[in-house]
Amino acid sequence: MDTFPDDADGNALKSLLELGCDLSKPMDVDIQVAVPDEEVSMQIAGAAAALGFRTEIFFDEDIEDVEEATEPWTCECSKVMIVSYDSIVAAQASLNEIAKPLKCYVDGWSTFGNAD
């Protein structure tokens, strides 16, 4: 079995293996960027698209106190890729390079994997 660092990304990759996913085959990965408003979401979406990501912008309708929420918007950046620890970390780092100057940050990633 592959060994991964003991962190959130490594644990997520271990979970994919346990589900029967083949990390040598591509899968669709969604990386979420937490954003304060729609205008900044659109800026991040444009920059992420230039890096080859498909993007969608969401407002979190489930936030209890919208006035207090600092990042009620999400720009989801998706790409089909071979998933490895290094590729996930690199994808998140490239999106953080876009996000940090805009006072935003990568808030995790997800995938449905490729298990049959």
Secondary structure, DSSP 4 states (H G I P E B T S, - for coil): -----SSHHHHHHHHHHHTT--TTS-EEEEEEEEESSHHHHHHHHHHHHHTT-EEEEEE-TT-S-TTT-S--EEEEEEEEE---HHHHHHHHHHHHHHHGGGT-EEEEEEE--S--
